Amino acid sequence: MNDRPKIKDIAERAGVSPATVSRALTDSGLVTEATRRRIHEIARELNYRPNVRARNLRTQRSMAVLLVVRDVGNPFYLDVLKGVEAVGRATGYSVLMGNTENDPEREAEYFDMLRDGHADGMILMTGKLPGEIAGQPSGIEDLAVVVALEIVENAGLPHVQIDNTAASRSAVRHLVELGHRRIAHITGPMPETMSVGRREGYRQAMAEAGLEIPNGYEQHGNYLLESGRDAVRHLLALEEPPTAIFVANDEMAYGAIHQLRRMGRDVPGDVSVVGFDDLYLSQAFHPPLTTVSQPRLDIGRMAMTVLLAILAGEAGPPEPIVMPTELLVRASTAPPPA
């Protein structure tokens, strides 16, 4: 026996036609505000849930969106996913998470899923388009895609992002204000736009402080922990190693601190370290990591809100939506050794 409430049950309670209920539940402008509110209230009282399978057959939609990331094992993406799901669930959408591991073939497969109708839209967090689309940006015009945090240039896609340059500049200024003069930087993968922006913030802050960047002080990483370790090995081999390191993400910062300890350096007594992301482990790390905090939950919510607007036929925002960041000063930074 199926006693799940139906649209006709709401219609009988509200004294309107089933068609009016259907319009009200989809927020159609053809229903007055008072009627829409009354129908939504009755739907809540009856614990009504839409029959997604039936609606999919009518609308030709999958009622699913893809959240495509570089590495599903990176905890950075969890809060973004929560934000996307919070908005998606409220509108009947489910969220599928795609893991590319920087594999071009897998990146292309997720775009094929979108083209084939397995998902209605995509929130892209890899910063890259598949080869055939990247070489011909017009190929993405008919796809509902929002780029979150990463940046895809010259594709005409809506973006929800942060100001990577300004955030990085504030992190390096903090080290300068502590008295550091030998400050190195471990970058993200180059020449990706987000990594370039964070490096630019480092360079700007150094220039503002009148500090030179010696050869070897910019080490290229790939956002993974091991590249943070490798970079520290190279930095400590320099004739004048740094007393502070600004790292382009927290995971590499963890690797950098591990390697500093292995090589007999105290953090922050000998070398200060600043990360970027504020992963949930960063405040429990030893020492707690000074880092740039990104509003990941709000970024997920905003990206899904923009995607839903596009799926409803609205144009995406003409300019990137820039979310605020905050430098959280913890115990991994201190004045340089005397």
C-alpha positions as CSV (number, residue, x, y, z in Angstrom):
1,M,0.0,0.0,0.0
2,N,1.4,3.4,-1.0
3,D,0.1,6.2,1.2
4,R,2.6,8.7,-0.1
5,P,0.8,12.1,-0.4
6,K,0.2,13.2,-4.0
7,I,-0.4,16.5,-5.7
8,K,-4.2,15.8,-5.8
9,D,-4.2,15.5,-1.9
10,I,-2.7,18.9,-1.6
11,A,-5.1,20.3,-4.2
12,E,-8.1,18.9,-2.2
13,R,-6.8,20.4,1.1
14,A,-6.1,23.8,-0.6
15,G,-9.3,23.9,-2.6
16,V,-7.5,24.4,-5.9
17,S,-6.8,22.3,-9.0
18,P,-3.8,19.9,-9.2
19,A,-2.4,22.1,-12.0
20,T,-2.4,25.1,-9.6
21,V,-0.5,23.0,-7.0
22,S,2.0,21.9,-9.6
23,R,2.6,25.5,-10.7
24,A,3.0,26.6,-7.1
25,L,5.5,23.9,-6.2
26,T,7.7,24.9,-9.1
27,D,7.3,28.6,-8.1
28,S,5.5,29.5,-11.3
29,G,4.7,33.2,-11.7
30,L,1.2,32.2,-12.7
31,V,0.2,31.6,-9.1
32,T,-0.5,34.4,-6.6
33,E,1.9,34.7,-3.7
34,A,-0.8,34.0,-1.2
35,T,-1.8,30.8,-2.9
36,R,1.8,29.7,-3.4
37,R,2.5,30.2,0.3
38,R,-0.6,28.3,1.4
39,I,0.2,25.3,-1.0
40,H,3.8,25.1,0.3
41,E,2.6,25.1,3.9
42,I,0.1,22.3,3.2
43,A,2.9,20.4,1.3
44,R,5.0,20.6,4.4
45,E,2.2,19.5,6.7
46,L,1.6,16.4,4.5
47,N,5.3,15.7,4.2
48,Y,5.0,15.8,0.5
49,R,8.0,14.9,-1.6
50,P,8.0,15.2,-5.4
51,N,8.1,12.1,-7.5
52,V,11.4,12.8,-9.1
53,R,11.3,9.9,-11.5
54,A,7.9,11.0,-13.0
55,R,9.1,14.6,-13.1
56,N,12.3,13.5,-15.0
57,L,10.2,11.8,-17.6
58,R,8.1,15.0,-18.2
59,T,11.0,17.5,-18.1
60,Q,13.7,15.4,-19.8
61,R,16.0,16.2,-17.0
62,S,18.1,14.0,-14.8
63,M,17.7,16.1,-11.7
64,A,21.4,15.5,-10.9
65,V,24.5,17.8,-11.1
66,L,28.2,16.9,-11.3
67,L,30.8,18.3,-8.9
68,V,34.1,17.5,-10.6
69,V,37.3,17.7,-8.5
70,R,40.9,16.9,-8.8
71,D,41.2,14.5,-5.9
72,V,38.1,13.2,-4.0
73,G,40.4,12.2,-1.2
74,N,41.3,15.8,-0.5
75,P,39.3,17.0,2.5
76,F,39.2,20.5,1.1
77,Y,36.3,19.5,-1.1
78,L,34.0,18.2,1.6
79,D,32.7,21.5,2.8
80,V,32.2,22.6,-0.8
81,L,30.2,19.4,-1.4
82,K,28.1,20.2,1.7
83,G,27.2,23.6,0.4
84,V,26.3,22.3,-3.0
85,E,24.1,19.6,-1.6
86,A,22.4,21.9,0.8
87,V,21.1,24.0,-2.1
88,G,20.6,21.1,-4.4
89,R,18.5,19.0,-2.0
90,A,16.2,21.9,-1.3
91,T,15.4,22.0,-5.1
92,G,15.2,18.3,-5.7
93,Y,18.7,17.9,-7.2
94,S,21.2,15.2,-6.2
95,V,24.9,15.7,-6.5
96,L,27.3,13.3,-8.1
97,M,31.0,13.7,-7.3
98,G,33.5,13.2,-10.1
99,N,37.2,12.4,-9.4
100,T,39.6,13.2,-12.2
101,E,43.0,12.7,-10.5
102,N,44.3,15.1,-13.2
103,D,43.7,12.5,-15.9
104,P,42.6,14.1,-19.2
105,E,40.6,11.1,-20.2
106,R,38.6,11.1,-17.0
107,E,38.0,14.9,-17.3
108,A,36.6,14.3,-20.8
109,E,34.4,11.5,-19.6
110,Y,32.6,13.8,-17.1
111,F,31.9,16.3,-19.9
112,D,30.5,13.4,-22.0
113,M,28.2,12.5,-19.1
114,L,26.9,16.1,-19.2
115,R,26.4,16.0,-22.9
116,D,24.6,12.7,-22.8
117,G,22.1,13.9,-20.2
118,H,23.3,11.9,-17.2
119,A,23.6,15.2,-15.4
120,D,21.9,18.6,-16.0
121,G,24.9,20.7,-15.0
122,M,28.4,20.7,-13.7
123,I,30.4,22.6,-11.0
124,L,33.9,22.4,-12.2
125,M,36.8,22.5,-9.7
126,T,39.7,21.3,-11.8
127,G,40.5,24.5,-13.6
128,K,40.8,22.6,-16.9
129,L,38.5,21.9,-19.9
130,P,38.9,18.7,-22.0
131,G,41.2,19.1,-25.0
132,E,38.5,19.4,-27.7
133,I,36.6,22.1,-25.7
134,A,39.7,24.0,-24.5
135,G,40.7,24.4,-28.1
136,Q,37.3,25.5,-29.2
137,P,35.5,27.3,-26.3
138,S,32.3,27.6,-28.4
139,G,31.9,23.9,-27.7
140,I,30.8,24.6,-24.2
141,E,28.1,27.1,-25.0
142,D,25.2,24.6,-24.7
143,L,26.4,23.1,-21.4
144,A,25.5,24.4,-17.9
145,V,28.9,24.7,-16.3
146,V,30.0,26.9,-13.3
147,V,33.6,27.1,-12.3
148,A,34.3,27.2,-8.6
149,L,37.5,28.4,-7.0
150,E,39.6,27.4,-10.0
151,I,39.8,29.7,-13.0
152,V,39.2,28.8,-16.7
153,E,40.1,31.7,-18.9
154,N,38.5,32.7,-22.2
155,A,35.7,30.2,-22.0
156,G,32.9,32.6,-21.0
157,L,31.9,30.5,-18.0
158,P,30.5,31.9,-14.8
159,H,33.0,31.8,-11.9
160,V,32.7,31.7,-8.1
161,Q,36.1,32.4,-6.8
162,I,38.4,34.2,-4.3
163,D,41.0,36.8,-4.9
164,N,44.1,34.6,-4.8
165,T,46.5,37.4,-5.3
166,A,45.2,39.6,-2.5
167,A,44.9,36.6,-0.1
168,S,48.5,35.5,-0.7
169,R,49.7,39.1,-0.3
170,S,48.2,39.3,3.1
171,A,49.8,36.0,4.1
172,V,53.3,37.1,3.1
173,R,52.8,40.5,4.7
174,H,52.1,38.7,8.0
175,L,55.6,37.1,7.7
176,V,57.2,40.4,6.8
177,E,55.5,42.1,9.8
178,L,57.0,39.3,12.0
179,G,60.4,40.4,10.8
180,H,61.2,37.8,8.2
181,R,63.3,38.8,5.2
182,R,64.2,35.5,3.7
183,I,60.8,34.2,2.6
184,A,60.3,31.4,0.1
185,H,57.2,30.2,-1.7
186,I,56.1,26.7,-2.7
187,T,53.7,27.2,-5.6
188,G,50.8,25.1,-6.9
189,P,51.0,23.5,-10.4
190,M,52.1,26.0,-12.9
191,P,51.0,27.7,-15.1
192,E,47.5,27.1,-13.8
193,T,45.8,30.5,-13.2
194,M,45.1,29.9,-9.5
195,S,48.7,29.0,-8.8
196,V,49.9,32.0,-10.8
197,G,47.6,34.3,-8.7
198,R,49.0,33.0,-5.4
199,R,52.6,33.4,-6.7
200,E,51.8,36.9,-7.9
201,G,50.6,37.8,-4.4
202,Y,53.8,36.5,-2.9
203,R,55.9,38.5,-5.4
204,Q,53.9,41.7,-4.8
205,A,54.2,41.5,-1.0
206,M,58.0,40.9,-1.4
207,A,58.3,43.9,-3.7
208,E,56.3,46.1,-1.4
209,A,58.6,45.2,1.5
210,G,61.7,45.9,-0.7
211,L,62.8,42.3,-0.5
212,E,64.5,40.4,-3.2
213,I,63.6,36.8,-4.2
214,P,66.8,34.8,-4.5
215,N,67.3,32.0,-7.0
216,G,65.7,28.9,-5.7
217,Y,63.2,30.6,-3.4
218,E,60.3,29.7,-5.6
219,Q,59.8,26.0,-5.6
220,H,57.1,24.4,-7.8
221,G,54.7,22.0,-6.2
222,N,51.5,20.1,-7.3
223,Y,49.2,20.6,-4.2
224,L,50.2,17.2,-2.9
225,L,51.9,16.5,0.4
226,E,55.0,14.9,-1.1
227,S,55.8,18.0,-3.2
228,G,55.9,20.0,0.0
229,R,58.5,17.7,1.3
230,D,60.5,17.8,-1.9
231,A,60.5,21.6,-2.0
232,V,61.8,21.9,1.6
233,R,64.7,19.6,0.7
234,H,65.7,22.0,-2.1
235,L,65.2,25.1,0.0
236,L,67.3,23.9,2.9
237,A,70.1,23.0,0.5
238,L,70.4,26.6,-0.5
239,E,73.4,28.6,0.7
240,E,71.0,31.0,2.6
241,P,67.9,28.9,3.4
242,P,64.7,30.8,4.2
243,T,63.4,31.6,7.7
244,A,59.8,31.5,6.4
245,I,57.8,29.7,3.7
246,F,54.5,30.6,2.2
247,V,52.9,27.5,0.8
248,A,50.1,27.5,-1.8
249,N,47.9,25.0,0.0
250,D,47.7,23.3,3.4
251,E,48.4,19.8,2.2
252,M,51.8,20.9,0.9
253,A,52.4,22.8,4.1
254,Y,51.9,19.6,6.1
255,G,54.5,18.0,3.9
256,A,56.8,21.0,4.3
257,I,56.6,20.9,8.1
258,H,57.2,17.1,8.3
259,Q,60.3,17.5,6.2
260,L,61.6,20.5,8.2
261,R,61.3,18.4,11.4
262,R,63.1,15.4,9.7
263,M,65.9,17.8,8.9
264,G,66.2,19.1,12.4
265,R,64.4,22.4,12.0
266,D,61.8,23.6,14.5
267,V,58.6,25.2,13.4
268,P,58.2,28.1,14.1
269,G,61.4,28.5,16.1
270,D,63.7,28.0,13.0
271,V,61.3,28.3,10.1
272,S,57.8,29.8,10.0
273,V,55.2,28.2,7.6
274,V,52.0,29.7,6.3
275,G,49.5,27.6,4.3
276,F,46.4,28.2,2.2
277,D,42.9,26.6,2.5
278,D,42.3,26.1,6.3
279,L,41.6,22.4,6.0
280,Y,39.8,21.0,9.1
281,L,43.0,19.3,10.2
282,S,45.0,22.6,10.2
283,Q,43.9,23.8,13.6
284,A,44.6,20.4,15.1
285,F,48.0,20.0,13.3
286,H,51.2,20.4,15.4
287,P,51.8,23.3,15.5
288,P,48.4,24.6,14.5
289,L,48.9,26.0,11.0
290,T,48.6,29.7,10.1
291,T,46.7,29.7,6.9
292,V,44.3,31.6,4.5
293,S,40.8,30.5,5.2
294,Q,38.3,30.1,2.3
295,P,34.6,30.0,2.9
296,R,34.2,26.6,1.3
297,L,30.6,26.0,2.4
298,D,29.4,29.3,1.1
299,I,31.4,28.8,-2.1
300,G,29.5,25.5,-2.7
301,R,26.2,27.2,-1.9
302,M,26.9,30.1,-4.3
303,A,28.1,27.9,-7.1
304,M,25.0,25.7,-6.9
305,T,22.7,28.8,-6.8
306,V,24.3,30.2,-10.0
307,L,24.0,26.8,-11.7
308,L,20.3,26.5,-10.8
309,A,19.8,30.0,-12.2
310,I,21.4,28.9,-15.5
311,L,19.3,25.7,-15.6
312,A,16.2,27.9,-15.2
313,G,17.2,29.8,-18.3
314,E,18.9,32.8,-16.8
315,A,22.2,34.2,-17.9
316,G,25.2,33.6,-15.7
317,P,26.7,36.6,-13.8
318,P,28.8,38.7,-16.2
319,E,31.6,39.1,-13.7
320,P,33.2,36.5,-11.4
321,I,31.6,36.3,-7.9
322,V,34.4,36.9,-5.5
323,M,34.1,35.4,-2.0
324,P,36.0,36.8,1.0
325,T,39.0,35.2,2.6
326,E,40.6,35.5,6.0
327,L,44.2,35.0,7.3
328,L,44.0,32.8,10.5
329,V,47.1,33.3,12.5
330,R,48.0,30.3,14.6
331,A,51.2,28.8,16.1
332,S,53.2,27.9,12.9
333,T,54.5,31.5,12.5
334,A,56.8,33.5,14.8
335,P,59.5,36.1,14.5
336,P,62.7,34.7,12.8
337,P,65.5,33.3,15.0
338,A,67.9,36.0,16.3
